[in-house]
Amino acid sequence: MKIAVVDGQGGGIGKAVVERLRSRYADTINITALGTNALATSAMLKAGADEGATGENAVIYNADKVDIIIGVVGILAANSMLGELSAAMAEAIAGSPALKILIPLNKCSIQVTGIKDMTLIQFIDEALDMIDRYREGQKTC
C-alpha cells in the first residue's frame, strides 16, 4: 500500500504523521513524502518516509500514484499553507482517485464544524484508524 503525506512550511505535521505511520505499520506500507518545500520534505524523510519529492509538479505527478493521501484539510484548498499549496496542487489532490484522509486543522481560513477537542496526535491516530479500516476492506464512498 502506498501512502502520500502532504505537508508544507516546516513539515512538523507531516513529520508527526510519518512517525505515527511508521510506528504503526513498520515496513508494510510505502510512504511518499510530498512537501510544498524542501524543508517539509526533508522533515518527513528524516521521520521515516521511504521517498520524497518537493514542489508543485511532484504533488501533481504523484497524486494519482498512491492509494491514500493524508494531510491537513488545507491540502484541498488553493493558496493554503501561506500560499505554498497552489491551485494546481489542490486540484490534483482533490481529483485523485486515492482515498483522502484529512486532519481537521482549523487554519488557512478554513473552519471545520463538528470537530472534537483533540490534540494533533489524537487526530493523527484517528486518521490511522481510518487507514486500518481501509486496509481491512471497509472502503468509504
ChimeraX attribute file (.defattr): number of C-alpha atoms within 10 A of each C-alpha:
attribute: neighborCount
match mode: 1-to-1
recipient: residues
	/A:1	10
	/A:2	14
	/A:3	24
	/A:4	28
	/A:5	26
	/A:6	28
	/A:7	31
	/A:8	27
	/A:9	19
	/A:10	18
	/A:11	23
	/A:12	16
	/A:13	23
	/A:14	30
	/A:15	25
	/A:16	17
	/A:17	28
	/A:18	28
	/A:19	18
	/A:20	18
	/A:21	25
	/A:22	19
	/A:23	11
	/A:24	14
	/A:25	12
	/A:26	12
	/A:27	12
	/A:28	10
	/A:29	15
	/A:30	18
	/A:31	25
	/A:32	24
	/A:33	31
	/A:34	33
	/A:35	31
	/A:36	27
	/A:37	19
	/A:38	18
	/A:39	17
	/A:40	25
	/A:41	30
	/A:42	20
	/A:43	24
	/A:44	32
	/A:45	23
	/A:46	12
	/A:47	20
	/A:48	20
	/A:49	27
	/A:50	16
	/A:51	14
	/A:52	20
	/A:53	21
	/A:54	20
	/A:55	18
	/A:56	20
	/A:57	14
	/A:58	16
	/A:59	24
	/A:60	19
	/A:61	13
	/A:62	17
	/A:63	26
	/A:64	16
	/A:65	15
	/A:66	18
	/A:67	16
	/A:68	21
	/A:69	27
	/A:70	25
	/A:71	24
	/A:72	20
	/A:73	20
	/A:74	22
	/A:75	29
	/A:76	21
	/A:77	21
	/A:78	17
	/A:79	17
	/A:80	20
	/A:81	18
	/A:82	10
	/A:83	14
	/A:84	19
	/A:85	26
	/A:86	19
	/A:87	17
	/A:88	16
	/A:89	25
	/A:90	22
	/A:91	16
	/A:92	21
	/A:93	25
	/A:94	17
	/A:95	13
	/A:96	19
	/A:97	15
	/A:98	19
	/A:99	19
	/A:100	19
	/A:101	19
	/A:102	17
	/A:103	19
	/A:104	19
	/A:105	16
	/A:106	14
	/A:107	14
	/A:108	16
	/A:109	8
	/A:110	13
	/A:111	12
	/A:112	10
	/A:113	8
	/A:114	6
	/A:115	11
	/A:116	8
	/A:117	8
	/A:118	9
	/A:119	9
	/A:120	15
	/A:121	13
	/A:122	11
	/A:123	19
	/A:124	26
	/A:125	16
	/A:126	14
	/A:127	18
	/A:128	19
	/A:129	12
	/A:130	16
	/A:131	20
	/A:132	14
	/A:133	12
	/A:134	15
	/A:135	11
	/A:136	9
	/A:137	9
	/A:138	11
	/A:139	11
	/A:140	8
	/A:141	4
